[in-house]
Amino acid sequence: MRLPIWIRQHLAAVRALLVLTVITGVIYPLAVWAVAQIPGLHDQAEGSMIKGADGKVVGSRLIGQAFTDKDGNPLKQYVQSRPSNAGTGYDPTSTAASNLGPEDIVDTLPKNPAKKADEITAKTARDSLLTQVCSRSKAVGELEGVSGARPFCTPGGVGAVLSVIGPRDRSGHVTRPTRVVSVNEQCGVVTKPFLATYKGVAVECAKAGEDYSAGEITPIRGSAPAEPRVPADAVTASGSGLDPHISPAYARLQAPRVAQARKIAVAQVLSAIKDNEDGRTLGFIGEGRVNVLQLNVELDKKYPFRG
């Protein structure tokens, strides 16, 4: 007896469902699992986890992490990672970049500089990308005992940006200013602006709430060297916020501090850096890099910190 067409079609659909379920739900996962057990691939399949000096897992070589105390201060015995904008820092559930571009150079100043943790301030105040870079460079310079000076940054660690106010010429530039304001240096926070005068006009500090956008926004390069002592990756976050690597230059910059904290020779730290340095991918893609977690684990194993 021949079954009706609609029944045959449903039976065919059920058979197809069962076959695809076996292939994609059983055979394929088992095949992937079997491949993951091949020597050389098993570690990556398990998340590329790294064990510390005590044999316990301390993290993954694929995801960066901070080496700071409970107050966020850098632990001097460890090589520091680059900044992160993922959540509160290196949060894999909140991977993100700042999405700020090179034209983001004017801060939104807090209304009450004496109460930076104020709820209103937290909602309205914001450092520009330039000020973030400047403040990070200053902090790294102080930590490593080198100059944190950077082009377009003030000695105080904010963006060196002026609002030049006055009539404009046909090209849109203010050639004869009547007023000049250092827009990222707030009155009450700085005693005096980074620049005393500009084109013969005294430079003022900025007041929160005042709008200086009518002026010509002018970054001031300053006298900082074209190649700062603090490398770019020490002051900028990666696109994911989870980058586990830093440049060899930034790692070597930190070697004297780490050596002093661990009471070992700088050469020993430099040797550990070399051990964990990877070249360009395929020999020509990207730049050389150092895995920070792997490096710190090696330092802990070879030269334990005694406090």
Backbone torsions as a table, in degrees:
resi	resn	phi	psi	omega
1	MET	NA	126.6	-177.1
2	ARG	-84.2	128.6	-179.7
3	LEU	-72.7	151.9	177.3
4	PRO	-60.9	153.8	-177.2
5	ILE	-57.9	-43.3	-175.2
6	TRP	-64.4	-32.3	178.0
7	ILE	-71.8	-42.9	179.4
8	ARG	-61.9	-38.3	178.5
9	GLN	-65.2	-39.9	178.4
10	HIS	-68.3	-37.9	178.2
11	LEU	-65.8	-39.8	177.4
12	ALA	-62.3	-40.8	179.1
13	ALA	-64.0	-40.0	179.2
14	VAL	-65.7	-42.4	178.3
15	ARG	-62.2	-43.3	179.0
16	ALA	-62.2	-40.6	178.7
17	LEU	-61.7	-43.5	-178.8
18	LEU	-66.2	-42.0	-179.8
19	VAL	-63.9	-47.1	-179.5
20	LEU	-65.9	-34.6	177.9
21	THR	-63.8	-43.3	179.3
22	VAL	-65.0	-42.8	-177.0
23	ILE	-68.5	-52.7	-174.1
24	THR	-85.7	-22.7	-177.1
25	GLY	-100.1	-15.9	-177.6
26	VAL	-126.3	-60.6	-174.2
27	ILE	-64.3	-49.2	-177.1
28	TYR	-63.3	-49.1	177.3
29	PRO	-58.7	-39.0	178.6
30	LEU	-66.0	-37.1	178.8
31	ALA	-66.2	-42.7	178.2
32	VAL	-63.6	-42.2	178.7
33	TRP	-62.4	-41.1	-179.5
34	ALA	-65.0	-41.8	178.2
35	VAL	-62.9	-37.4	-179.0
36	ALA	-65.9	-17.4	179.7
37	GLN	-87.0	-6.4	-180.0
38	ILE	-64.3	133.4	177.8
39	PRO	-54.3	132.7	-177.3
40	GLY	100.3	-22.7	178.5
41	LEU	-110.3	-19.6	-174.7
42	HIS	-60.7	-41.8	-178.2
43	ASP	-61.7	-44.3	178.8
44	GLN	-64.6	-38.5	-179.9
45	ALA	-64.9	-27.5	-179.8
46	GLU	-87.6	5.0	177.1
47	GLY	102.5	8.9	179.9
48	SER	52.8	47.5	-177.2
49	MET	-74.9	150.0	-179.5
50	ILE	-119.6	134.9	177.4
51	LYS	-98.9	142.3	-179.5
52	GLY	-82.4	-171.3	-178.1
53	ALA	-62.9	-26.4	-179.3
54	ASP	-91.0	5.2	178.4
55	GLY	86.2	-2.4	-180.0
56	LYS	-92.3	148.6	179.1
57	VAL	-66.1	129.4	-178.9
58	VAL	-114.5	-3.7	179.1
59	GLY	153.8	-173.9	178.8
60	SER	-110.6	144.4	177.6
61	ARG	-72.9	-5.4	-179.1
62	LEU	-95.9	-15.7	-176.3
63	ILE	-125.6	125.4	179.8
64	GLY	-70.5	169.4	176.0
65	GLN	-155.2	159.6	-179.2
66	ALA	-86.8	149.0	176.7
67	PHE	-120.4	73.0	-175.9
68	THR	-131.4	165.8	176.0
69	ASP	-84.5	-175.2	-176.1
70	LYS	-63.8	-20.0	178.9
71	ASP	-95.9	4.0	178.8
72	GLY	85.1	9.1	179.0
73	ASN	-84.0	139.6	-179.0
74	PRO	-61.0	135.8	173.5
75	LEU	-80.6	117.7	-170.3
76	LYS	-66.8	-19.7	-179.5
77	GLN	-81.5	-5.2	-177.3
78	TYR	-116.4	147.7	170.4
79	VAL	-71.1	132.5	-175.9
80	GLN	-88.7	147.0	177.0
81	SER	-81.1	173.8	175.4
82	ARG	-78.4	165.4	179.5
83	PRO	-61.6	159.2	179.5
84	SER	-139.0	137.0	175.2
85	ASN	-106.5	13.8	179.1
86	ALA	-83.5	101.8	-177.1
87	GLY	61.6	-129.2	175.9
88	THR	-87.3	5.9	178.6
89	GLY	126.7	117.5	177.7
90	TYR	53.8	40.6	177.2
91	ASP	-93.7	108.0	-177.0
92	PRO	-65.5	-16.4	177.5
93	THR	-87.4	-3.7	-178.4
94	SER	-138.4	42.4	-177.5
95	THR	-62.7	129.7	-175.7
96	ALA	-169.0	162.3	171.2
97	ALA	-110.1	171.6	-179.5
98	SER	-75.4	-22.0	-176.5
99	ASN	61.5	22.9	176.5
100	LEU	-97.6	140.7	-177.5
101	GLY	-106.4	178.0	-176.1
102	PRO	-65.6	-15.8	178.6
103	GLU	-88.9	-0.2	178.3
104	ASP	-85.2	90.5	-172.0
105	ILE	-125.5	-1.9	-178.4
106	VAL	-112.7	125.1	179.6
107	ASP	-75.8	155.0	165.4
108	THR	-98.2	108.5	-170.7
109	LEU	-76.1	145.7	176.2
110	PRO	-67.4	143.9	-179.6
111	LYS	-67.4	-33.1	179.9
112	ASN	-127.4	94.3	-175.6
113	PRO	-62.3	-20.7	-179.5
114	ALA	-78.8	-14.6	-178.8
115	LYS	-129.3	71.5	-174.9
116	LYS	-69.9	-17.7	179.2
117	ALA	-91.9	2.6	-179.7
118	ASP	-57.8	143.6	-175.7
119	GLU	-60.7	-42.5	179.5
120	ILE	-65.3	-42.6	178.9
121	THR	-60.7	-43.0	-178.2
122	ALA	-61.4	-29.0	-178.2
123	LYS	-86.0	-26.0	-172.7
124	THR	-108.4	-34.6	-176.6
125	ALA	-76.1	143.1	177.8
126	ARG	-157.1	131.3	175.1
127	ASP	-80.2	136.8	174.8
128	SER	-69.1	166.0	177.0
129	LEU	-60.3	-39.3	179.9
130	LEU	-61.2	-46.1	179.6
131	THR	-65.8	-36.5	176.5
132	GLN	-60.4	-44.4	178.7
133	VAL	-63.7	-44.1	-178.1
134	CYS	-64.3	-45.2	-177.9
135	SER	-67.1	-38.3	177.3
136	ARG	-65.2	-41.5	-179.3
137	SER	-63.8	-41.1	178.2
138	LYS	-63.0	-44.5	-178.7
139	ALA	-65.5	-42.9	178.9
140	VAL	-65.2	-41.2	178.6
141	GLY	-59.9	-43.0	179.2
142	GLU	-66.5	-39.2	-179.3
143	LEU	-66.7	-39.9	-174.7
144	GLU	-94.8	-3.0	177.7
145	GLY	72.8	32.4	177.1
146	VAL	-128.3	173.5	177.5
147	SER	-72.8	129.6	176.2
148	GLY	-96.8	12.2	-177.9
149	ALA	-60.4	142.6	-177.0
150	ARG	-148.2	144.1	177.4
151	PRO	-56.5	139.8	178.2
152	PHE	69.4	20.9	176.7
153	CYS	-120.7	144.1	175.5
154	THR	-82.3	160.8	175.5
155	PRO	-58.8	-24.6	179.7
156	GLY	-81.9	-5.0	174.8
157	GLY	91.4	29.4	172.6
158	VAL	-126.4	169.6	179.8
159	GLY	-65.6	130.9	179.6
160	ALA	-85.2	87.4	-173.3
161	VAL	-131.7	132.0	179.5
162	LEU	-112.2	147.6	166.2
163	SER	-104.8	111.1	-177.1
164	VAL	-97.2	110.7	-171.6
165	ILE	-104.5	134.8	180.0
166	GLY	158.0	177.6	179.2
167	PRO	-65.1	145.4	-177.3
168	ARG	-105.0	151.0	176.3
169	ASP	-86.0	-173.0	-176.2
170	ARG	-64.2	-25.9	178.6
171	SER	-85.8	-3.9	177.4
172	GLY	93.7	4.7	-178.8
173	HIS	-96.0	147.6	175.6
174	VAL	-90.1	108.7	-177.8
175	THR	-94.7	-25.4	179.8
176	ARG	-128.5	79.6	-175.4
177	PRO	-67.3	149.0	174.4
178	THR	-104.7	-17.5	-178.9
179	ARG	-157.2	140.8	178.9
180	VAL	-134.2	130.0	-177.3
181	VAL	-125.9	132.5	172.0
182	SER	-82.5	98.6	-165.4
183	VAL	-68.8	-19.4	-178.1
184	ASN	-102.6	2.2	178.6
185	GLU	-111.1	108.5	-173.1
186	GLN	-85.9	136.7	174.6
187	CYS	-59.2	133.4	-176.7
188	GLY	96.3	-20.1	176.8
189	VAL	-100.1	-41.3	176.1
190	VAL	-109.8	147.8	178.2
191	THR	-79.9	-31.1	176.6
192	LYS	-156.8	151.3	-179.8
193	PRO	-63.6	160.2	-178.3
194	PHE	-66.2	-21.2	-179.4
195	LEU	-124.1	129.4	-177.7
196	ALA	-73.8	-46.9	-179.1
197	THR	-138.4	156.9	175.2
198	TYR	-140.0	116.7	-176.6
199	LYS	53.9	41.2	175.8
200	GLY	82.4	1.7	-179.2
201	VAL	-111.3	134.2	179.1
202	ALA	-64.1	135.4	-179.8
203	VAL	-86.0	133.2	179.8
204	GLU	-102.6	157.5	170.3
205	CYS	-80.9	163.2	-177.0
206	ALA	-90.9	149.2	176.8
207	LYS	-112.4	132.0	-179.1
208	ALA	-60.1	137.9	178.1
209	GLY	93.9	-18.0	179.4
210	GLU	-84.2	144.0	-178.4
211	ASP	-100.5	116.9	-179.3
212	TYR	-108.8	13.6	-176.4
213	SER	-69.3	-16.8	178.4
214	ALA	-68.8	-23.8	178.8
215	GLY	-79.9	168.1	175.6
216	GLU	-82.2	115.2	-178.1
217	ILE	-75.1	116.7	-170.4
218	THR	-126.2	108.8	174.3
219	PRO	-72.8	141.1	179.0
220	ILE	-110.1	119.8	-175.2
221	ARG	-66.4	-41.4	-178.1
222	GLY	80.3	-168.1	-174.7
223	SER	-104.8	11.9	-179.3
224	ALA	-65.2	149.5	180.0
225	PRO	-65.4	153.8	179.9
226	ALA	-63.8	-31.6	176.8
227	GLU	-115.4	94.6	-177.5
228	PRO	-62.2	155.9	176.8
229	ARG	-65.9	-31.8	179.5
230	VAL	-88.1	117.6	-176.5
231	PRO	-64.5	160.3	-176.4
232	ALA	-62.3	-36.7	-177.0
233	ASP	-72.3	-12.3	176.8
234	ALA	-79.4	-15.7	-174.7
235	VAL	-122.3	-0.6	179.0
236	THR	-126.1	144.5	178.2
237	ALA	-89.9	156.5	178.1
238	SER	-78.7	168.8	-179.3
239	GLY	-63.6	-33.9	-179.3
240	SER	-88.6	-24.6	-173.0
241	GLY	79.3	4.4	-175.9
242	LEU	-121.3	9.8	-175.9
243	ASP	-56.8	119.7	-178.8
244	PRO	-84.7	-0.8	-173.5
245	HIS	-111.9	157.3	167.9
246	ILE	-131.2	167.9	178.7
247	SER	-74.3	152.0	174.9
248	PRO	-56.2	-34.6	-179.7
249	ALA	-63.4	-41.6	179.5
250	TYR	-69.7	-37.2	177.8
251	ALA	-63.8	-44.3	-179.6
252	ARG	-67.0	-32.1	177.4
253	LEU	-60.2	-33.0	-176.4
254	GLN	-86.1	-10.6	-174.0
255	ALA	-56.5	-46.2	-179.1
256	PRO	-60.3	-41.0	179.5
257	ARG	-64.3	-46.3	-179.0
258	VAL	-63.3	-41.7	179.8
259	ALA	-62.6	-42.7	179.9
260	GLN	-65.1	-41.7	-179.3
261	ALA	-66.1	-35.9	-178.6
262	ARG	-92.4	-3.0	179.0
263	LYS	59.8	47.4	176.5
264	ILE	-130.4	174.9	179.8
265	ALA	-77.6	148.3	177.5
266	VAL	-59.4	-35.6	-180.0
267	ALA	-59.9	-32.5	179.4
268	GLN	-69.1	-38.5	177.4
269	VAL	-68.5	-42.1	179.2
270	LEU	-62.4	-35.3	177.8
271	SER	-66.0	-41.2	177.5
272	ALA	-64.8	-37.6	176.7
273	ILE	-61.6	-44.1	179.6
274	LYS	-61.9	-36.9	180.0
275	ASP	-62.7	-30.6	-174.3
276	ASN	-108.6	16.4	180.0
277	GLU	-92.8	129.8	176.3
278	ASP	-108.8	142.2	177.6
279	GLY	-80.6	-169.9	178.8
280	ARG	-64.9	143.9	177.8
281	THR	-61.8	128.3	-178.1
282	LEU	57.9	16.2	175.7
283	GLY	86.7	-9.5	-177.4
284	PHE	-144.3	-7.3	-178.3
285	ILE	-96.5	129.3	176.3
286	GLY	73.2	-155.5	-178.6
287	GLU	-127.8	168.5	175.3
288	GLY	-62.7	154.3	-176.0
289	ARG	-152.5	160.2	179.8
290	VAL	-127.1	127.9	177.7
291	ASN	-78.8	115.0	-172.0
292	VAL	-66.6	-44.6	-178.3
293	LEU	-64.1	-45.8	178.7
294	GLN	-59.6	-41.1	-179.8
295	LEU	-63.8	-46.5	-178.6
296	ASN	-66.8	-34.2	176.7
297	VAL	-65.5	-42.6	177.8
298	GLU	-62.5	-41.0	178.5
299	LEU	-62.6	-41.2	179.0
300	ASP	-65.0	-36.5	-178.7
301	LYS	-72.7	-42.4	-175.5
302	LYS	-85.6	-37.9	-174.3
303	TYR	-134.0	72.9	-176.9
304	PRO	-55.7	140.8	179.0
305	PHE	-77.9	126.4	-176.0
306	ARG	-97.1	-0.2	-179.4
307	GLY	81.7	NA	NA
